[in-house]
Amino acid sequence: MLGRFFCKEFFCQTINYFRKWSKLFLKFDEKVNNSCLTPLAICLAFVFEIEDIDNVIVGVQDLNQLKEILHSLGKEICLDDFDDIYSNDIDLVNPGKWRLS
């Protein structure tokens, strides 16, 4: 879902639903812009940092997306700068709850 979320077309179509978390997204964007990392690399690093996660399944729409994911893997990324960006709001963290239509 992360790749889908970071797709600008997807976000533009669903912006009303995510509006209440806009400050959180802006803070994330600001920190990404101040780093040399991509949002994808940061999100993948976060997922792989969780000890209880052994494997990750990703979906791609084309070869370029697969290359971007593979390029983002295996990088040593310090996530300390992102520790203050989080949400426990189930309506955000559980994609099954997203009301997108």
C-alpha positions as protocol buffer text, in pm:
chain_id: "A"
residue {
  index: 1
  type: MET
  ca { x: 0 y: 0 z: 0 }
}
residue {
  index: 2
  type: LEU
  ca { x: 288 y: 239 z: 61 }
}
residue {
  index: 3
  type: GLY
  ca { x: 375 y: 261 z: -306 }
}
residue {
  index: 4
  type: ARG
  ca { x: 14 y: 329 z: -386 }
}
residue {
  index: 5
  type: PHE
  ca { x: -2 y: 594 z: -119 }
}
residue {
  index: 6
  type: PHE
  ca { x: 302 y: 778 z: -249 }
}
residue {
  index: 7
  type: CYS
  ca { x: 169 y: 781 z: -605 }
}
residue {
  index: 8
  type: LYS
  ca { x: 68 y: 1144 z: -662 }
}
residue {
  index: 9
  type: GLU
  ca { x: -236 y: 1051 z: -871 }
}
residue {
  index: 10
  type: PHE
  ca { x: -366 y: 828 z: -593 }
}
residue {
  index: 11
  type: PHE
  ca { x: -309 y: 1092 z: -329 }
}
residue {
  index: 12
  type: CYS
  ca { x: -478 y: 1365 z: -536 }
}
residue {
  index: 13
  type: GLN
  ca { x: -784 y: 1146 z: -582 }
}
residue {
  index: 14
  type: THR
  ca { x: -809 y: 1070 z: -212 }
}
residue {
  index: 15
  type: ILE
  ca { x: -683 y: 1392 z: -58 }
}
residue {
  index: 16
  type: ASN
  ca { x: -1008 y: 1468 z: 125 }
}
residue {
  index: 17
  type: TYR
  ca { x: -984 y: 1148 z: 327 }
}
residue {
  index: 18
  type: PHE
  ca { x: -622 y: 1213 z: 430 }
}
residue {
  index: 19
  type: ARG
  ca { x: -664 y: 1587 z: 494 }
}
residue {
  index: 20
  type: LYS
  ca { x: -691 y: 1550 z: 871 }
}
residue {
  index: 21
  type: TRP
  ca { x: -335 y: 1410 z: 878 }
}
residue {
  index: 22
  type: SER
  ca { x: -190 y: 1678 z: 649 }
}
residue {
  index: 23
  type: LYS
  ca { x: 41 y: 1820 z: 919 }
}
residue {
  index: 24
  type: LEU
  ca { x: 193 y: 1476 z: 967 }
}
residue {
  index: 25
  type: PHE
  ca { x: 249 y: 1436 z: 592 }
}
residue {
  index: 26
  type: LEU
  ca { x: 397 y: 1784 z: 561 }
}
residue {
  index: 27
  type: LYS
  ca { x: 637 y: 1709 z: 844 }
}
residue {
  index: 28
  type: PHE
  ca { x: 739 y: 1386 z: 670 }
}
residue {
  index: 29
  type: ASP
  ca { x: 786 y: 1569 z: 338 }
}
residue {
  index: 30
  type: GLU
  ca { x: 1000 y: 1834 z: 505 }
}
residue {
  index: 31
  type: LYS
  ca { x: 1227 y: 1573 z: 661 }
}
residue {
  index: 32
  type: VAL
  ca { x: 1252 y: 1381 z: 333 }
}
residue {
  index: 33
  type: ASN
  ca { x: 1343 y: 1701 z: 149 }
}
residue {
  index: 34
  type: ASN
  ca { x: 1617 y: 1769 z: 406 }
}
residue {
  index: 35
  type: SER
  ca { x: 1766 y: 1425 z: 351 }
}
residue {
  index: 36
  type: CYS
  ca { x: 1915 y: 1253 z: 49 }
}
residue {
  index: 37
  type: LEU
  ca { x: 1655 y: 977 z: 71 }
}
residue {
  index: 38
  type: THR
  ca { x: 1332 y: 895 z: -108 }
}
residue {
  index: 39
  type: PRO
  ca { x: 1002 y: 840 z: 72 }
}
residue {
  index: 40
  type: LEU
  ca { x: 1010 y: 480 z: -53 }
}
residue {
  index: 41
  type: ALA
  ca { x: 1357 y: 415 z: 92 }
}
residue {
  index: 42
  type: ILE
  ca { x: 1252 y: 558 z: 428 }
}
residue {
  index: 43
  type: CYS
  ca { x: 930 y: 356 z: 442 }
}
residue {
  index: 44
  type: LEU
  ca { x: 1103 y: 32 z: 345 }
}
residue {
  index: 45
  type: ALA
  ca { x: 1376 y: 94 z: 603 }
}
residue {
  index: 46
  type: PHE
  ca { x: 1108 y: 148 z: 867 }
}
residue {
  index: 47
  type: VAL
  ca { x: 933 y: -179 z: 782 }
}
residue {
  index: 48
  type: PHE
  ca { x: 1256 y: -379 z: 782 }
}
residue {
  index: 49
  type: GLU
  ca { x: 1358 y: -226 z: 1116 }
}
residue {
  index: 50
  type: ILE
  ca { x: 1067 y: -404 z: 1287 }
}
residue {
  index: 51
  type: GLU
  ca { x: 1207 y: -725 z: 1435 }
}
residue {
  index: 52
  type: ASP
  ca { x: 879 y: -916 z: 1405 }
}
residue {
  index: 53
  type: ILE
  ca { x: 872 y: -872 z: 1026 }
}
residue {
  index: 54
  type: ASP
  ca { x: 1063 y: -1139 z: 836 }
}
residue {
  index: 55
  type: ASN
  ca { x: 941 y: -1074 z: 483 }
}
residue {
  index: 56
  type: VAL
  ca { x: 766 y: -804 z: 285 }
}
residue {
  index: 57
  type: ILE
  ca { x: 544 y: -838 z: -19 }
}
residue {
  index: 58
  type: VAL
  ca { x: 541 y: -549 z: -263 }
}
residue {
  index: 59
  type: GLY
  ca { x: 342 y: -501 z: -579 }
}
residue {
  index: 60
  type: VAL
  ca { x: 458 y: -317 z: -886 }
}
residue {
  index: 61
  type: GLN
  ca { x: 291 y: -183 z: -1197 }
}
residue {
  index: 62
  type: ASP
  ca { x: 599 y: -171 z: -1416 }
}
residue {
  index: 63
  type: LEU
  ca { x: 971 y: -245 z: -1436 }
}
residue {
  index: 64
  type: ASN
  ca { x: 1066 y: 106 z: -1322 }
}
residue {
  index: 65
  type: GLN
  ca { x: 880 y: 61 z: -994 }
}
residue {
  index: 66
  type: LEU
  ca { x: 1055 y: -272 z: -936 }
}
residue {
  index: 67
  type: LYS
  ca { x: 1394 y: -111 z: -1006 }
}
residue {
  index: 68
  type: GLU
  ca { x: 1316 y: 172 z: -763 }
}
residue {
  index: 69
  type: ILE
  ca { x: 1224 y: -75 z: -490 }
}
residue {
  index: 70
  type: LEU
  ca { x: 1534 y: -287 z: -548 }
}
residue {
  index: 71
  type: HIS
  ca { x: 1751 y: 24 z: -550 }
}
residue {
  index: 72
  type: SER
  ca { x: 1603 y: 128 z: -214 }
}
residue {
  index: 73
  type: LEU
  ca { x: 1671 y: -205 z: -43 }
}
residue {
  index: 74
  type: GLY
  ca { x: 1981 y: -282 z: 156 }
}
residue {
  index: 75
  type: LYS
  ca { x: 2077 y: 78 z: 228 }
}
residue {
  index: 76
  type: GLU
  ca { x: 2182 y: 164 z: 581 }
}
residue {
  index: 77
  type: ILE
  ca { x: 1933 y: 432 z: 681 }
}
residue {
  index: 78
  type: CYS
  ca { x: 1921 y: 601 z: 1019 }
}
residue {
  index: 79
  type: LEU
  ca { x: 1560 y: 674 z: 1102 }
}
residue {
  index: 80
  type: ASP
  ca { x: 1629 y: 878 z: 1416 }
}
residue {
  index: 81
  type: ASP
  ca { x: 1523 y: 1200 z: 1242 }
}
residue {
  index: 82
  type: PHE
  ca { x: 1180 y: 1046 z: 1179 }
}
residue {
  index: 83
  type: ASP
  ca { x: 1106 y: 928 z: 1535 }
}
residue {
  index: 84
  type: ASP
  ca { x: 856 y: 1208 z: 1592 }
}
residue {
  index: 85
  type: ILE
  ca { x: 648 y: 1117 z: 1287 }
}
residue {
  index: 86
  type: TYR
  ca { x: 392 y: 859 z: 1387 }
}
residue {
  index: 87
  type: SER
  ca { x: 22 y: 800 z: 1430 }
}
residue {
  index: 88
  type: ASN
  ca { x: -182 y: 556 z: 1631 }
}
residue {
  index: 89
  type: ASP
  ca { x: -499 y: 658 z: 1450 }
}
residue {
  index: 90
  type: ILE
  ca { x: -645 y: 332 z: 1321 }
}
residue {
  index: 91
  type: ASP
  ca { x: -815 y: 519 z: 1036 }
}
residue {
  index: 92
  type: LEU
  ca { x: -470 y: 606 z: 900 }
}
residue {
  index: 93
  type: VAL
  ca { x: -249 y: 311 z: 989 }
}
residue {
  index: 94
  type: ASN
  ca { x: -491 y: 41 z: 873 }
}
residue {
  index: 95
  type: PRO
  ca { x: -544 y: 66 z: 493 }
}
residue {
  index: 96
  type: GLY
  ca { x: -853 y: -152 z: 530 }
}
residue {
  index: 97
  type: LYS
  ca { x: -1020 y: 140 z: 708 }
}
residue {
  index: 98
  type: TRP
  ca { x: -943 y: 396 z: 436 }
}
residue {
  index: 99
  type: ARG
  ca { x: -1259 y: 545 z: 283 }
}
residue {
  index: 100
  type: LEU
  ca { x: -1139 y: 627 z: -65 }
}
residue {
  index: 101
  type: SER
  ca { x: -1451 y: 650 z: -273 }
}
